[in-house]
Amino acid sequence: MDKITDKIAALPNDASFFSLEFFPPKTQIGFSNLQDRLQRMSQSLRPLFVNVTWGAGGCTSSRSLELAELCQRQLGLTTCLHLTCTNMKRKVVDEALREAQIIGVRNILALRGDPPRDDEYRLDTEDGEEEEEVKENNEEFIWAADLVRYIRRKCGDFFCIGVAAYPEGHSDESHPREQSYEKDLPYLLEKVQAGADFLVTQFFFDVHAYTRFERTLREHDSKAFRKIPIIPGLLPIQNYQILKRTTKLAHCRIPPGLLEALDPIKADDEEVKRKGIDAISDMIREIQAVKSDAPRGFHFYTLNLEKVVGSILENCNLVPPEPLITNAEDSTTNDLPATTNKTNGTIQKAVNGISQICRPSDPPSSRRGSITSNYLTTTNNDSASSASNATNTAINTPSREATWDDYPNGRFGDARSPAFGTPISYSPYSLPCTPAQARSLWGEPTSLSAITNLFTSHLSGKSVPQLPWSDDSSPSLSSETALIRDHLLTLTTTRNWWTIASQPAADGVPSTDPIHGWGPAKGFVFQKPFVELFCPTDDWDNRLKPFLKSASVAPEISFYAGTSSGRFESSESSDAVHAVTWGSFLGKEIMTATMVEEVSFRQWCEEAFGRWEEWARCCRDGAARAFLRRQREGVVLVNVIGHGYRDGEGDRLWKVLREAVRR
């Protein structure tokens, strides 16, 4: 039951160490596969400690404690449990601290989290119950310093307490332009003076911003930061879209040189990962070159993935030597067998800048095929040979064990994967923006026409760059969407069928095509058309569903449908899998980039309807809140897939939907 500060103090002053952060997956099979992954990484990488995240408001409390127990007790890893205090009742914090003590966790990372503050969720008197709930939850803990003080008062020195630090400043959700580390220093000082033992920073890509921040702390007049461990946080670059989204949410600067290197290859995940490995490795070397009187540590936000992290650690010689084992009885951890992943699941593909939930093919242990990504999958024939070799050495397992789910995709990944449901931030907001931004983007609608106008403005590329179901705020729709814009507008304007994701057909288009292309050069890509939309319940029950199930249409169409109350319908069996995007590339097996099936759609349903509620809570006008909640209850989320994609077949889906609209 080691404390992190004791382990750091035991290292030579010129040593380097690292820690790894994991989150509890959303599915049980993902959790099971994370156990396999943690086992491999603990044996081969040997981190000084691991962090386990905690969802906003305690939403993952039981899973976080389960994961912490797995790490601490079963794998013997020194474990640090995150604890966010905003919207947390004292009894939940007390229970978490008791459970941590029971399972032997001696380290807590005390975080505030990003609260739905009263000035953002402006609740009127008619929502008095909600207002009282917010007040009750925030009664004890407002800032992370409050949580640090509480832990010290309740538990004394039992826990080693870490807190967050922000090299580029913590961005207030309402006022991101005001962020600066100078503004944050008094709050960071208060956390340390309240009893914090070490600091872990927000991830960054500007090394100069970090070294300036560290120097400022070490030289601070209070002398509070002179000896305290400061561990810089690093986010391995797994995917271009995730990089852009996470840095946007964290208000983290990407140096121009890094963007210039990634922009030309952003559709090729293999190239992005390779460049990312080099970039993070260079950052580590730059930080190591700065003189320090204490061991240098690095904290990796792994996103529950292993290959890129392993490559970086190998590149920078951070993996400690394997301890000599002289007694077989002492080798319980190292003797644990490596198991394989045998599950089924989903990924999310960002289509036209809007979230689309999809699913890959089987993991490597149960197939010969490829690995899934947002726009790309990778096989055992990894073109990034140097990175692959390094990782295989570090992970000490066949590469497919480490890489079958190596390409996360936005808010969701493969439901079988430990990386499924990656939390992008600790914020309780499920929307892609803050409440203040939501009101600015979408207003406070009180009529169907107002909502339809938002969708048509978005499709027309006018004043609405993103919708509540979009995680991308690109100023214009993709060129791919332009090919089917008229079809989408017909659905939206004729029947108020609000489309949130879509894809046209493609038949053997070169992978370098500016519209449909993805993946390595010298390849060909294929797509089945699909559309995802919100349909009024009456229209679904009496118009669209009967037509899709009719004898003339059913053989060429598949659908999934769900409601806010949990009602689910499908044209397929529960184990059906639909490949809708795939590619053939030189020297590789067929890559299935996007597949749609039940488990992923059900997961997205829960979040999609949650965003309706979140949007409603953003509204200050009670009538708008009530209206949006009625819409949430009165629509069905439908995903319709057309199976024809060859020349002359790609328009069949849109003809079917137009006929359904006009019936």
Solvent accessible surface area in square Angstrom, and as a share of the most:
residue,aa,sasa,rsa
1,M,132,0.59
2,D,73,0.38
3,K,41,0.17
4,I,0,0.00
5,T,33,0.19
6,D,87,0.45
7,K,52,0.22
8,I,10,0.05
9,A,85,0.66
10,A,87,0.68
11,L,49,0.24
12,P,86,0.54
13,N,100,0.51
14,D,132,0.68
15,A,24,0.18
16,S,43,0.28
17,F,12,0.05
18,F,3,0.01
19,S,0,0.00
20,L,1,0.01
21,E,15,0.07
22,F,2,0.01
23,F,9,0.04
24,P,11,0.07
25,P,2,0.01
26,K,99,0.42
27,T,24,0.14
28,Q,113,0.50
29,I,67,0.34
30,G,0,0.00
31,F,10,0.04
32,S,48,0.31
33,N,5,0.02
34,L,1,0.00
35,Q,56,0.25
36,D,19,0.10
37,R,2,0.01
38,L,2,0.01
39,Q,13,0.06
40,R,8,0.03
41,M,2,0.01
42,S,10,0.07
43,Q,39,0.17
44,S,12,0.08
45,L,0,0.00
46,R,52,0.19
47,P,14,0.09
48,L,25,0.12
49,F,0,0.00
50,V,1,0.00
51,N,0,0.00
52,V,0,0.00
53,T,11,0.07
54,W,3,0.01
55,G,15,0.14
56,A,21,0.16
57,G,33,0.32
58,G,12,0.11
59,C,102,0.61
60,T,40,0.23
61,S,30,0.19
62,S,81,0.53
63,R,56,0.20
64,S,0,0.00
65,L,25,0.12
66,E,73,0.33
67,L,0,0.00
68,A,0,0.00
69,E,62,0.28
70,L,14,0.07
71,C,0,0.00
72,Q,24,0.11
73,R,138,0.50
74,Q,92,0.41
75,L,5,0.02
76,G,59,0.57
77,L,17,0.09
78,T,11,0.07
79,T,0,0.00
80,C,0,0.00
81,L,0,0.00
82,H,1,0.00
83,L,0,0.00
84,T,1,0.01
85,C,0,0.00
86,T,7,0.04
87,N,26,0.14
88,M,2,0.01
89,K,70,0.30
90,R,130,0.48
91,K,140,0.59
92,V,48,0.28
93,V,0,0.00
94,D,20,0.10
95,E,71,0.32
96,A,2,0.02
97,L,1,0.01
98,R,116,0.42
99,E,52,0.24
100,A,0,0.00
101,Q,68,0.30
102,I,110,0.56
103,I,11,0.06
104,G,6,0.06
105,V,0,0.00
106,R,45,0.16
107,N,1,0.00
108,I,0,0.00
109,L,7,0.04
110,A,0,0.00
111,L,11,0.05
112,R,39,0.14
113,G,14,0.13
114,D,23,0.12
115,P,9,0.06
116,P,10,0.06
117,R,47,0.17
118,D,95,0.49
119,D,73,0.38
120,E,1,0.00
121,Y,6,0.02
122,R,110,0.40
123,L,19,0.09
124,D,53,0.28
125,T,130,0.76
126,E,123,0.55
127,D,19,0.10
128,G,27,0.26
129,E,153,0.68
130,E,45,0.20
131,E,78,0.35
132,E,109,0.49
133,E,97,0.43
134,V,15,0.08
135,K,131,0.55
136,E,91,0.41
137,N,20,0.10
138,N,32,0.17
139,E,133,0.60
140,E,61,0.27
141,F,1,0.00
142,I,97,0.49
143,W,117,0.41
144,A,8,0.06
145,A,2,0.02
146,D,33,0.17
147,L,0,0.00
148,V,0,0.00
149,R,93,0.34
150,Y,14,0.05
151,I,0,0.00
152,R,48,0.18
153,R,165,0.60
154,K,99,0.42
155,C,24,0.14
156,G,34,0.33
157,D,109,0.56
158,F,53,0.22
159,F,1,0.00
160,C,2,0.01
161,I,0,0.00
162,G,0,0.00
163,V,0,0.00
164,A,13,0.10
165,A,1,0.01
166,Y,51,0.20
167,P,2,0.01
168,E,38,0.17
169,G,5,0.05
170,H,51,0.23
171,S,12,0.08
172,D,51,0.26
173,E,25,0.11
174,S,33,0.21
175,H,97,0.43
176,P,34,0.21
177,R,234,0.86
178,E,97,0.44
179,Q,41,0.18
180,S,37,0.24
181,Y,24,0.09
182,E,101,0.45
183,K,93,0.39
184,D,22,0.11
185,L,20,0.10
186,P,84,0.53
187,Y,115,0.44
188,L,9,0.05
189,L,33,0.17
190,E,65,0.29
191,K,23,0.10
192,V,20,0.11
193,Q,125,0.56
194,A,16,0.13
195,G,20,0.19
196,A,9,0.07
197,D,43,0.22
198,F,0,0.00
199,L,0,0.00
200,V,4,0.02
201,T,1,0.01
202,Q,48,0.21
203,F,15,0.06
204,F,0,0.00
205,F,7,0.03
206,D,21,0.11
207,V,12,0.07
208,H,131,0.58
209,A,3,0.02
210,Y,1,0.00
211,T,22,0.13
212,R,105,0.38
213,F,3,0.01
214,E,15,0.07
215,R,127,0.46
216,T,38,0.22
217,L,0,0.00
218,R,63,0.23
219,E,119,0.53
220,H,45,0.20
221,D,134,0.70
222,S,47,0.30
223,K,117,0.50
224,A,29,0.23
225,F,0,0.00
226,R,117,0.43
227,K,165,0.70
228,I,17,0.09
229,P,29,0.18
230,I,11,0.06
231,I,1,0.01
232,P,1,0.00
233,G,0,0.00
234,L,0,0.00
235,L,6,0.03
236,P,2,0.01
237,I,2,0.01
238,Q,4,0.02
239,N,1,0.01
240,Y,13,0.05
241,Q,54,0.24
242,I,4,0.02
243,L,2,0.01
244,K,82,0.35
245,R,29,0.10
246,T,6,0.03
247,T,7,0.04
248,K,94,0.40
249,L,60,0.30
250,A,22,0.17
251,H,56,0.25
252,C,12,0.07
253,R,117,0.43
254,I,22,0.11
255,P,31,0.19
256,P,78,0.49
257,G,48,0.46
258,L,23,0.11
259,L,48,0.24
260,E,124,0.55
261,A,40,0.31
262,L,0,0.00
263,D,60,0.31
264,P,108,0.68
265,I,35,0.18
266,K,96,0.41
267,A,42,0.32
268,D,19,0.10
269,D,1,0.00
270,E,8,0.03
271,E,49,0.22
272,V,0,0.00
273,K,12,0.05
274,R,56,0.20
275,K,85,0.36
276,G,0,0.00
277,I,7,0.04
278,D,74,0.38
279,A,22,0.17
280,I,0,0.00
281,S,1,0.01
282,D,74,0.38
283,M,12,0.05
284,I,0,0.00
285,R,109,0.40
286,E,82,0.37
287,I,1,0.00
288,Q,64,0.28
289,A,87,0.67
290,V,58,0.33
291,K,171,0.72
292,S,44,0.28
293,D,107,0.55
294,A,37,0.29
295,P,20,0.13
296,R,22,0.08
297,G,2,0.02
298,F,0,0.00
299,H,0,0.00
300,F,0,0.00
301,Y,33,0.13
302,T,0,0.00
303,L,19,0.09
304,N,0,0.00
305,L,0,0.00
306,E,0,0.00
307,K,15,0.06
308,V,1,0.01
309,V,0,0.00
310,G,0,0.00
311,S,0,0.00
312,I,0,0.00
313,L,0,0.00
314,E,48,0.22
315,N,53,0.27
316,C,11,0.06
317,N,135,0.69
318,L,9,0.04
319,V,34,0.19
320,P,50,0.32
321,P,121,0.76
322,E,104,0.47
323,P,81,0.51
324,L,170,0.85
325,I,71,0.36
326,T,137,0.80
327,N,67,0.34
328,A,86,0.66
329,E,143,0.64
330,D,106,0.55
331,S,10,0.07
332,T,99,0.58
333,T,42,0.25
334,N,53,0.27
335,D,99,0.51
336,L,55,0.27
337,P,93,0.59
338,A,69,0.53
339,T,62,0.36
340,T,62,0.36
341,N,2,0.01
342,K,146,0.62
343,T,11,0.06
344,N,91,0.46
345,G,0,0.00
346,T,0,0.00
347,I,3,0.02
348,Q,4,0.02
349,K,7,0.03
350,A,22,0.17
351,V,2,0.01
352,N,13,0.07
353,G,19,0.18
354,I,10,0.05
355,S,2,0.01
356,Q,0,0.00
357,I,3,0.01
358,C,0,0.00
359,R,14,0.05
360,P,1,0.01
361,S,28,0.18
362,D,49,0.25
363,P,0,0.00
364,P,13,0.08
365,S,36,0.23
366,S,60,0.39
367,R,41,0.15
368,R,190,0.69
369,G,26,0.25
370,S,3,0.02
371,I,1,0.00
372,T,6,0.04
373,S,0,0.00
374,N,1,0.00
375,Y,48,0.18
376,L,0,0.00
377,T,0,0.00
378,T,3,0.02
379,T,7,0.04
380,N,87,0.45
381,N,87,0.44
382,D,25,0.13
383,S,67,0.43
384,A,9,0.07
385,S,68,0.44
386,S,85,0.55
387,A,7,0.05
388,S,10,0.07
389,N,95,0.49
390,A,19,0.15
391,T,1,0.01
392,N,50,0.26
393,T,98,0.57
394,A,2,0.01
395,I,1,0.01
396,N,116,0.60
397,T,16,0.09
398,P,101,0.63
399,S,16,0.10
400,R,43,0.16
401,E,18,0.08
402,A,1,0.01
403,T,8,0.05
404,W,4,0.01
405,D,9,0.05
406,D,0,0.00
407,Y,9,0.03
408,P,3,0.02
409,N,3,0.01
410,G,2,0.02
411,R,50,0.18
412,F,1,0.00
413,G,3,0.02
414,D,6,0.03
415,A,1,0.01
416,R,2,0.01
417,S,1,0.01
418,P,1,0.01
419,A,3,0.02
420,F,0,0.00
421,G,7,0.07
422,T,5,0.03
423,P,61,0.38
424,I,28,0.14
425,S,51,0.33
426,Y,62,0.24
427,S,23,0.15
428,P,45,0.28
429,Y,23,0.09
430,S,26,0.17
431,L,8,0.04
432,P,12,0.08
433,C,12,0.07
434,T,7,0.04
435,P,1,0.01
436,A,38,0.30
437,Q,74,0.33
438,A,1,0.00
439,R,36,0.13
440,S,99,0.64
441,L,44,0.22
442,W,8,0.03
443,G,30,0.29
444,E,60,0.27
445,P,9,0.06
446,T,74,0.43
447,S,44,0.29
448,L,81,0.40
449,S,70,0.45
450,A,33,0.26
451,I,0,0.00
452,T,14,0.08
453,N,90,0.46
454,L,22,0.11
455,F,2,0.01
456,T,24,0.14
457,S,25,0.16
458,H,9,0.04
459,L,6,0.03
460,S,44,0.28
461,G,38,0.37
462,K,146,0.62
463,S,93,0.60
464,V,9,0.05
465,P,42,0.26
466,Q,5,0.02
467,L,2,0.01
468,P,1,0.01
469,W,0,0.00
470,S,0,0.00
471,D,20,0.10
472,D,47,0.24
473,S,40,0.26
474,S,47,0.30
475,P,114,0.72
476,S,75,0.48
477,L,24,0.12
478,S,45,0.29
479,S,58,0.38
480,E,19,0.09
481,T,2,0.01
482,A,49,0.38
483,L,95,0.47
484,I,7,0.04
485,R,65,0.24
486,D,107,0.55
487,H,39,0.17
488,L,3,0.01
489,L,39,0.20
490,T,31,0.18
491,L,2,0.01
492,T,0,0.00
493,T,79,0.46
494,T,75,0.43
495,R,71,0.26
496,N,41,0.21
497,W,0,0.00
498,W,4,0.01
499,T,5,0.03
500,I,0,0.00
501,A,2,0.02
502,S,3,0.02
503,Q,0,0.00
504,P,8,0.05
505,A,24,0.19
506,A,5,0.04
507,D,39,0.20
508,G,24,0.24
509,V,26,0.15
510,P,70,0.44
511,S,6,0.04
512,T,96,0.56
513,D,40,0.21
514,P,126,0.79
515,I,65,0.33
516,H,24,0.11
517,G,20,0.20
518,W,5,0.02
519,G,11,0.11
520,P,23,0.14
521,A,62,0.48
522,K,157,0.67
523,G,3,0.03
524,F,104,0.43
525,V,0,0.00
526,F,43,0.18
527,Q,3,0.01
528,K,34,0.15
529,P,1,0.01
530,F,0,0.00
531,V,0,0.00
532,E,0,0.00
533,L,0,0.00
534,F,0,0.00
535,C,0,0.00
536,P,42,0.26
537,T,39,0.23
538,D,103,0.54
539,D,16,0.08
540,W,0,0.00
541,D,46,0.24
542,N,114,0.59
543,R,47,0.17
544,L,0,0.00
545,K,36,0.15
546,P,64,0.40
547,F,10,0.04
548,L,2,0.01
549,K,125,0.53
550,S,36,0.23
551,A,96,0.74
552,S,81,0.52
553,V,3,0.02
554,A,43,0.33
555,P,111,0.70
556,E,50,0.22
557,I,6,0.03
558,S,2,0.01
559,F,5,0.02
560,Y,1,0.00
561,A,1,0.01
562,G,3,0.03
563,T,20,0.12
564,S,29,0.18
565,S,99,0.64
566,G,56,0.53
567,R,88,0.32
568,F,47,0.19
569,E,42,0.19
570,S,32,0.21
571,S,51,0.33
572,E,55,0.25
573,S,70,0.45
574,S,85,0.55
575,D,113,0.59
576,A,19,0.15
577,V,53,0.31
578,H,18,0.08
579,A,31,0.24
580,V,0,0.00
581,T,0,0.00
582,W,42,0.15
583,G,0,0.00
584,S,42,0.27
585,F,9,0.04
586,L,132,0.66
587,G,61,0.58
588,K,35,0.15
589,E,52,0.23
590,I,98,0.50
591,M,0,0.00
592,T,18,0.11
593,A,0,0.00
594,T,0,0.00
595,M,19,0.09
596,V,1,0.00
597,E,5,0.02
598,E,26,0.12
599,V,58,0.33
600,S,0,0.00
601,F,3,0.01
602,R,110,0.40
603,Q,31,0.14
604,W,0,0.00
605,C,13,0.08
606,E,129,0.58
607,E,21,0.09
608,A,0,0.00
609,F,4,0.02
610,G,26,0.25
611,R,0,0.00
612,W,0,0.00
613,E,50,0.23
614,E,21,0.09
615,W,2,0.01
616,A,0,0.00
617,R,48,0.17
618,C,1,0.01
619,C,1,0.00
620,R,94,0.34
621,D,63,0.33
622,G,8,0.07
623,A,61,0.47
624,A,0,0.00
625,R,2,0.01
626,A,41,0.32
627,F,13,0.05
628,L,0,0.00
629,R,59,0.21
630,R,147,0.54
631,Q,26,0.12
632,R,54,0.20
633,E,106,0.48
634,G,34,0.33
635,V,4,0.02
636,V,1,0.01
637,L,0,0.00
638,V,0,0.00
639,N,1,0.00
640,V,0,0.00
641,I,0,0.00
642,G,3,0.03
643,H,51,0.23
644,G,18,0.17
645,Y,51,0.19
646,R,130,0.48
647,D,130,0.67
648,G,83,0.80
649,E,78,0.35
650,G,13,0.13
651,D,79,0.41
652,R,86,0.32
653,L,2,0.01
654,W,4,0.02
655,K,104,0.44
656,V,1,0.00
657,L,1,0.00
658,R,56,0.20
659,E,88,0.39
660,A,0,0.00
661,V,3,0.02
662,R,166,0.60
663,R,160,0.58
